[in-house]
Amino acid sequence: MTDFLALPAGPLADTILATVRKTESPAVANHSVRSFLFARLLAEHEGCVAYDAELLFAATVLHDLGLGTLAPGRTRFEVEGADLAAELLTEHGVDAPRVDLVWEAIALHTSPGIAERRGLLAYLTREGVGIDFGRKAHVVTGRHERIHEEHPRLSMVPSLVDAIVEHAARAEEAAAPRYSIAGELLRERREAGVTGLERATAGTPWA
């Protein structure tokens, strides 16, 4: 295994990985791990050396925890995922200011124009996730093949959309407000049977 494929080790990292593997679908869990690897490559590409690798791993790998079996489905999946991640980190002794950074990065990962202005962790988390949808793909050219071999896509986009729509339908007013990503995906799925995200990524090799 080459360095760029290596994942952090230790009690916290092991718990994070075990949690997503146990509570998320394989496609969503693999997407979360790829998001970390892509975020780390982006940091390298942009010369970012001041980021906290432990927090980046937590924020990226746990960013869709609100779409897994632990989520109560009472509010937006981003917020529920942030709350669940904060609980996990707190239980493992991470101090409150660092927990808050992870909470913010996860809660804002679907908020373009906001996450990028809330510090390096929120920026790298959102962009790492975005690279897995094809944004800034040039950053990982020559290395994304190995990442996909190690952590296959498994029809990630439809699996992720299905999870978002299912979560949103459990409490529409609170979990899928209009113009949120969940609200729009739920509306599009009901109206057309397919979402704009699914259409936009259907012809890409990373769909």
Contacts in CASP RR format, 6 or more apart in sequence:
PFRMAT RR
TARGET T0000
AUTHOR 0000-0000-0000
METHOD contacts of the structure
MODEL  1
MTDFLALPAGPLADTILATVRKTESPAVANHSVRSFLFARLLAEHEGCVA
YDAELLFAATVLHDLGLGTLAPGRTRFEVEGADLAAELLTEHGVDAPRVD
LVWEAIALHTSPGIAERRGLLAYLTREGVGIDFGRKAHVVTGRHERIHEE
HPRLSMVPSLVDAIVEHAARAEEAAAPRYSIAGELLRERREAGVTGLERA
TAGTPWA
1 150 0 8 1.000
2 146 0 8 1.000
4 37 0 8 1.000
4 40 0 8 1.000
4 41 0 8 1.000
4 143 0 8 1.000
4 146 0 8 1.000
4 147 0 8 1.000
5 37 0 8 1.000
5 146 0 8 1.000
5 147 0 8 1.000
5 150 0 8 1.000
7 13 0 8 1.000
7 17 0 8 1.000
7 33 0 8 1.000
7 36 0 8 1.000
7 57 0 8 1.000
8 53 0 8 1.000
8 54 0 8 1.000
8 57 0 8 1.000
11 92 0 8 1.000
12 54 0 8 1.000
12 58 0 8 1.000
12 89 0 8 1.000
12 92 0 8 1.000
12 94 0 8 1.000
13 54 0 8 1.000
13 57 0 8 1.000
15 88 0 8 1.000
15 92 0 8 1.000
16 57 0 8 1.000
16 58 0 8 1.000
16 61 0 8 1.000
16 62 0 8 1.000
16 88 0 8 1.000
17 33 0 8 1.000
17 61 0 8 1.000
19 62 0 8 1.000
19 65 0 8 1.000
19 70 0 8 1.000
19 88 0 8 1.000
20 28 0 8 1.000
20 29 0 8 1.000
20 32 0 8 1.000
20 33 0 8 1.000
20 61 0 8 1.000
20 62 0 8 1.000
20 64 0 8 1.000
20 65 0 8 1.000
21 29 0 8 1.000
23 65 0 8 1.000
23 68 0 8 1.000
23 69 0 8 1.000
23 70 0 8 1.000
24 32 0 8 1.000
24 64 0 8 1.000
24 65 0 8 1.000
24 67 0 8 1.000
24 68 0 8 1.000
24 69 0 8 1.000
24 163 0 8 1.000
25 68 0 8 1.000
25 159 0 8 1.000
25 163 0 8 1.000
26 154 0 8 1.000
27 153 0 8 1.000
27 154 0 8 1.000
27 155 0 8 1.000
27 156 0 8 1.000
27 159 0 8 1.000
27 160 0 8 1.000
28 64 0 8 1.000
28 67 0 8 1.000
28 68 0 8 1.000
28 156 0 8 1.000
28 159 0 8 1.000
28 160 0 8 1.000
28 163 0 8 1.000
30 151 0 8 1.000
30 152 0 8 1.000
30 153 0 8 1.000
30 154 0 8 1.000
30 156 0 8 1.000
31 64 0 8 1.000
31 132 0 8 1.000
31 153 0 8 1.000
31 156 0 8 1.000
31 160 0 8 1.000
32 60 0 8 1.000
32 61 0 8 1.000
32 62 0 8 1.000
32 63 0 8 1.000
32 64 0 8 1.000
33 61 0 8 1.000
33 151 0 8 1.000
34 132 0 8 1.000
34 147 0 8 1.000
34 148 0 8 1.000
34 151 0 8 1.000
35 60 0 8 1.000
35 61 0 8 1.000
35 63 0 8 1.000
35 125 0 8 1.000
35 128 0 8 1.000
35 129 0 8 1.000
35 130 0 8 1.000
35 131 0 8 1.000
35 132 0 8 1.000
36 56 0 8 1.000
36 57 0 8 1.000
36 60 0 8 1.000
36 61 0 8 1.000
36 128 0 8 1.000
37 147 0 8 1.000
37 151 0 8 1.000
38 127 0 8 1.000
38 128 0 8 1.000
38 130 0 8 1.000
38 131 0 8 1.000
38 132 0 8 1.000
38 139 0 8 1.000
38 140 0 8 1.000
38 144 0 8 1.000
38 147 0 8 1.000
39 56 0 8 1.000
39 60 0 8 1.000
39 124 0 8 1.000
39 125 0 8 1.000
39 127 0 8 1.000
39 128 0 8 1.000
39 129 0 8 1.000
39 131 0 8 1.000
40 53 0 8 1.000
40 56 0 8 1.000
41 131 0 8 1.000
41 139 0 8 1.000
41 140 0 8 1.000
41 143 0 8 1.000
42 48 0 8 1.000
42 124 0 8 1.000
42 127 0 8 1.000
42 128 0 8 1.000
42 131 0 8 1.000
42 136 0 8 1.000
42 139 0 8 1.000
42 140 0 8 1.000
43 49 0 8 1.000
43 51 0 8 1.000
43 56 0 8 1.000
43 124 0 8 1.000
45 139 0 8 1.000
48 120 0 8 1.000
48 124 0 8 1.000
50 120 0 8 1.000
51 120 0 8 1.000
51 121 0 8 1.000
51 124 0 8 1.000
52 98 0 8 1.000
52 101 0 8 1.000
52 121 0 8 1.000
55 98 0 8 1.000
55 101 0 8 1.000
55 102 0 8 1.000
55 105 0 8 1.000
55 121 0 8 1.000
56 121 0 8 1.000
56 124 0 8 1.000
56 125 0 8 1.000
58 85 0 8 1.000
58 89 0 8 1.000
58 94 0 8 1.000
58 102 0 8 1.000
59 85 0 8 1.000
59 101 0 8 1.000
59 102 0 8 1.000
59 105 0 8 1.000
59 106 0 8 1.000
59 109 0 8 1.000
59 121 0 8 1.000
59 122 0 8 1.000
59 125 0 8 1.000
60 124 0 8 1.000
60 125 0 8 1.000
60 128 0 8 1.000
60 129 0 8 1.000
62 81 0 8 1.000
62 84 0 8 1.000
62 85 0 8 1.000
62 88 0 8 1.000
62 102 0 8 1.000
62 106 0 8 1.000
63 81 0 8 1.000
63 85 0 8 1.000
63 105 0 8 1.000
63 106 0 8 1.000
63 109 0 8 1.000
63 125 0 8 1.000
63 129 0 8 1.000
64 77 0 8 1.000
64 81 0 8 1.000
64 160 0 8 1.000
64 163 0 8 1.000
65 71 0 8 1.000
65 80 0 8 1.000
65 81 0 8 1.000
65 84 0 8 1.000
65 85 0 8 1.000
65 106 0 8 1.000
66 73 0 8 1.000
66 77 0 8 1.000
66 78 0 8 1.000
66 80 0 8 1.000
66 81 0 8 1.000
66 84 0 8 1.000
66 167 0 8 1.000
67 77 0 8 1.000
67 160 0 8 1.000
67 163 0 8 1.000
67 164 0 8 1.000
67 167 0 8 1.000
68 163 0 8 1.000
68 167 0 8 1.000
70 84 0 8 1.000
71 77 0 8 1.000
71 80 0 8 1.000
71 81 0 8 1.000
71 84 0 8 1.000
71 167 0 8 1.000
72 80 0 8 1.000
73 80 0 8 1.000
73 167 0 8 1.000
73 170 0 8 1.000
73 171 0 8 1.000
73 175 0 8 1.000
74 80 0 8 1.000
74 170 0 8 1.000
74 171 0 8 1.000
74 174 0 8 1.000
74 175 0 8 1.000
75 171 0 8 1.000
75 174 0 8 1.000
75 175 0 8 1.000
76 174 0 8 1.000
76 175 0 8 1.000
76 176 0 8 1.000
76 177 0 8 1.000
76 180 0 8 1.000
76 182 0 8 1.000
77 164 0 8 1.000
77 167 0 8 1.000
77 168 0 8 1.000
77 175 0 8 1.000
77 182 0 8 1.000
78 106 0 8 1.000
78 107 0 8 1.000
78 108 0 8 1.000
78 109 0 8 1.000
78 110 0 8 1.000
79 107 0 8 1.000
81 106 0 8 1.000
81 107 0 8 1.000
82 102 0 8 1.000
82 103 0 8 1.000
82 104 0 8 1.000
82 106 0 8 1.000
82 107 0 8 1.000
83 103 0 8 1.000
85 102 0 8 1.000
85 103 0 8 1.000
85 106 0 8 1.000
86 99 0 8 1.000
86 100 0 8 1.000
86 102 0 8 1.000
86 103 0 8 1.000
89 98 0 8 1.000
89 99 0 8 1.000
89 102 0 8 1.000
90 96 0 8 1.000
90 99 0 8 1.000
94 102 0 8 1.000
101 121 0 8 1.000
101 122 0 8 1.000
102 121 0 8 1.000
104 118 0 8 1.000
104 121 0 8 1.000
104 122 0 8 1.000
105 115 0 8 1.000
105 118 0 8 1.000
105 121 0 8 1.000
105 122 0 8 1.000
105 125 0 8 1.000
105 126 0 8 1.000
106 125 0 8 1.000
108 114 0 8 1.000
108 115 0 8 1.000
108 118 0 8 1.000
108 122 0 8 1.000
108 126 0 8 1.000
109 115 0 8 1.000
109 122 0 8 1.000
109 125 0 8 1.000
109 126 0 8 1.000
109 129 0 8 1.000
110 180 0 8 1.000
110 181 0 8 1.000
111 126 0 8 1.000
112 126 0 8 1.000
115 122 0 8 1.000
115 123 0 8 1.000
115 125 0 8 1.000
115 126 0 8 1.000
116 122 0 8 1.000
116 123 0 8 1.000
116 126 0 8 1.000
116 127 0 8 1.000
127 135 0 8 1.000
127 136 0 8 1.000
130 136 0 8 1.000
131 137 0 8 1.000
131 139 0 8 1.000
131 140 0 8 1.000
132 156 0 8 1.000
132 206 0 8 1.000
133 157 0 8 1.000
133 201 0 8 1.000
133 206 0 8 1.000
134 204 0 8 1.000
134 206 0 8 1.000
137 144 0 8 1.000
137 206 0 8 1.000
140 147 0 8 1.000
144 206 0 8 1.000
148 206 0 8 1.000
153 206 0 8 1.000
153 207 0 8 1.000
156 207 0 8 1.000
157 197 0 8 1.000
157 198 0 8 1.000
157 201 0 8 1.000
157 207 0 8 1.000
158 198 0 8 1.000
161 185 0 8 1.000
161 189 0 8 1.000
161 195 0 8 1.000
161 197 0 8 1.000
161 198 0 8 1.000
164 181 0 8 1.000
164 182 0 8 1.000
164 185 0 8 1.000
164 186 0 8 1.000
165 182 0 8 1.000
165 185 0 8 1.000
165 186 0 8 1.000
165 189 0 8 1.000
165 195 0 8 1.000
167 175 0 8 1.000
167 182 0 8 1.000
168 175 0 8 1.000
168 176 0 8 1.000
168 182 0 8 1.000
168 183 0 8 1.000
168 185 0 8 1.000
168 186 0 8 1.000
169 176 0 8 1.000
169 186 0 8 1.000
172 183 0 8 1.000
172 186 0 8 1.000
175 182 0 8 1.000
176 182 0 8 1.000
176 183 0 8 1.000
176 186 0 8 1.000
177 183 0 8 1.000
178 184 0 8 1.000
178 187 0 8 1.000
184 195 0 8 1.000
185 195 0 8 1.000
185 196 0 8 1.000
185 197 0 8 1.000
188 194 0 8 1.000
188 195 0 8 1.000
188 196 0 8 1.000
189 195 0 8 1.000
201 207 0 8 1.000
END
